Structure formats: C-alpha cells, structure tokens
Amino acid sequence: MLFRVFQPLAGLLGLVLMLLCAVPASAQLFETKAAQAFMIDADTGTVLFAKDADKPIPPASMAKLMTMEVVFNAIKAKRITLDDTFVVSENAWRTGGAPSGTSTMFAKLKSAVRVEDLIQGVTVQAANDGCIVLAEGMAGSEANFAAQMTERAREIGLSKSTFVNSTGLPADGQQTTVRELTMLALHIWRDYPEFFHYYGQPDFTWNKISQRNRNPLLAMGIDADGFVAGASESAGFGIVGTVSHNGIRVIAALSGLASDRERAEEARKLLDWGSRSFQKTEIFAKDEVVGEAQVFGGAKSGVALKAKGPVDIFLPIANRDKLTARIVYEGPVAAPVEEGQPVGELRVWIGDTLSQRTPLFAAEPVKVGTLPQRALDAAKELAVGWLRQKHL
C-alpha cells in the first residue's frame, strides 16, 4: 500500500521545492497541435513534455526506427556486416520499390545491395524497398523479421509496440506510442553511436537517383540530426526528432498532425523550446539526505533517505513555480531497516507532467525498537492507518 511523506526540499537560488500533499495543478508549459507528443532530455531521461503519450497509434514510417534497431543490433553482435549483400526480391521491388509509389531508394530488381547502402536508403530516404530487402535477407521473410522486431522491442522495454512489417505500411495489429518511439530513439542514440550519424546524412544517391533526407527538421537551422517522419491515414502526420543545442540534447515524438507543414512546424517549436527552456540543476549532492520515511517498530521513528548519487533535475528557466516534487514510498517501513535498502522514490513534476523518478534508499540502519516503542507504533498505526488508506 502506498503512503507518502512530504518534506520541503532545499532549493537553489531561492527556489524551494515543496513536497505538497495536493496533486500538482493541471498545467502545461507548452502547447502543441499534435494529438500525441512526448519529449525527454537524452542525457538524463527526464521527461520534459507529455501529451496523451501512451495512446496506441499506427507507426507509419516511424516503425523504421525498430527496423534499424534490429539491423544495428545484428551488426554489433557480428551476425551481419556492413559489407554483406542482400538481393532485391520481386516482393521487395513491387511492395517498396519503384512500382510501389511509396518512399523508395529505387533498388533494381534482382540486384545485390550492400547492407550499408540499404541502411542509408532507409535512414535518409525512408526507403521501403531497403527495409524489405534487409528483412528478407536477415530473416528469410518480412513476417519473420517483423516478429523479431516485436521480440526485440520487448527486450529493450517497449511493452506496447507491435510490428507486422518492416516498413510501417498500414497493417492490422501494428501499433506503437509516442512515448515508446521516443524511448526507442533514445536507445538508438545511446547504444549505437557508430550508426547514429546516418540519420543526419543530408542526402543519398542510389541507382543514379539522388534524394534529400526526408526529415524536414534537418534543414531548419535548429541543430537537428535525426530521426524519421511518417504519416498514416488514421493517425495523421508524425515525426521522431532530436536536436542538440548548447550541450543539451532533446528527443521528441509527435503524432496526429494535419499536414506535413504542420508536422514540421510543431516539431520544430517543441524541440527548440525543449533545448532552450530548461537548465540542468543539481538539487542534492551525492550522499546528501533527500528526506525521511516513517519507520514502524524501530529504535527511531524515521529513517533518512538518499539517492545513489547526485540528483539532477531540469528546471524550467521561466516557470520554476510550475515544478513540484514529493517522496513516495510504501510504509511505514518495518524495522529493522538496513543501510542501502530500497525504500521509495523522489517524483518530480513539471506542470502536470511527471518528469523524473529517482529511487531512494535508506541512508542509515534502524534497529528494531524496544517493546514499549513497538507497542506505541502499533497504537499509532491503529489510530491513523485508516486515514492514510482513505487518502490513497
């Protein structure tokens, strides 16, 4: 059962973060026309913005992020190499190539194409033929590869994303969320730095046809260098983008926009705002006490809590009063308590967005109390325990 301890946190530059019992007031620091949106700071994973972030949506071409994750993972595991070649089947040519009328790298039927060229076709040109050639070459069929995509998604913590094909073309049962698309992009940036540069490549030429990168953010002068845009009839226009500005990298996914122009403008505004409107601030040093949890049956009535290291948060520069925090734990914590024992977490909100969750641990041991101390704690729990339950 969840109980809460609310203590004032020492602030920086006069800012005091009150751990208030009331739920933070509903407020967003940014407005977007996107039906769904989610943005994080890449360095810390801090959530900077969220709007209907867990609603299932068809991924469209944004599914190609998962296609590339499977490919990058296979290269890293040495199951394939950049110099391996795969043959363009008639299925790949008709479904995703020149006859398809979709985004394509114009790979010739029955030609052999290097893996690195296929990667560039997918990351730069969103090439559907490139995706299918990779899928068939690596897994024997696109259906087998799509199953690997879903399996791999679960392995990296994406519980809601399911893939039916490698391209993101419309298919029953294919879905994701903007939260999971953002976390997938973060994973690619963190785990495959040797391949991330492909997403920022301005153009690519194949079969004597040169095409500019289909990501509209790259030409906007906002320090964007990834990832992919997509559109579907049911979910509208979407995009996964990232920018790096003055040492801060933010990653965002948006969906449900009305046009390619609106998609580009809303993504630009959100990413630009995210990279310029927050300041990374250390609110607790390493080993500094964050707060206290109540102890039941102990030699002391409370136990000090601390994080594993320093606690950094991203403060909104212009709206610091919109930041609230609280310590949440299941308790009271039964004695004995060992030093380093997991107890709860510090949760930080920016407006109505749950921005950050930091695990907290016992900073000290607490022994079992004397019989009178335990009896007094039992009496207190009988008297007020029902009140805690009532306010859950």
Order of alpha helices (4+ residues) and beta strands (2+ residues): beta-beta-beta-alpha-beta-alpha-beta-alpha-alpha-alpha-alpha-alpha-beta-beta-beta-beta-beta-alpha-beta-beta-beta-beta-beta-beta-beta-beta-alpha
